[in-house]
Amino acid sequence: MSAHPSRNLADIVTDVLASQPKDPAQQAYRAMSSVQKAYVDRLATRRGLSTAEHLAALDRHRAERVADAQRADGPADIARRARR
């Protein structure tokens, strides 16, 4: 299924659920995956990026946040978080 940016997310979920097996857990998993993909595609389109470029930018942003948090924390905080 190709997610078109102008489609309503509720329509996408309805289409996915109608085309899937009747196992509720499997339906929910597949619907969530499609909704998340549609959301990422929509954000990428708004920013003029491909989906892959958008996901790469999100990964870089997350890595920067983690690095900033680690620099802000002391060694004891980092060690405690690593044990979790």
NORZI-V875097 format. One record per backbone hydrogen bond with DSSP energy under -1.0 kcal/mol. CO is the residue of the C=O (numbers start at 1). NH is the residue of the N-H. If there is no record, write none. Layout:
CO/NH + CO/NH
This chain:
4/7 + 8/12 + 9/13 + 10/14 + 11/15 + 12/16 + 13/17 + 14/18 + 15/19 + 23/27 + 24/28 + 25/29 + 26/30 + 27/31 + 28/32 + 29/33 + 30/34 + 31/35 + 32/36 + 33/37 + 34/38 + 35/39 + 36/40 + 37/41 + 38/42 + 39/43 + 40/44 + 41/45 + 42/46 + 43/47 + 44/49 + 45/48 + 50/54 + 51/55 + 52/56 + 53/57 + 54/58 + 55/59 + 56/60 + 57/61 + 58/62 + 59/63 + 60/64 + 61/65 + 62/66 + 63/67 + 64/68 + 65/69 + 66/70 + 67/71 + 68/72 + 69/73 + 74/78 + 75/79 + 76/80 + 77/81 + 78/82 + 79/83
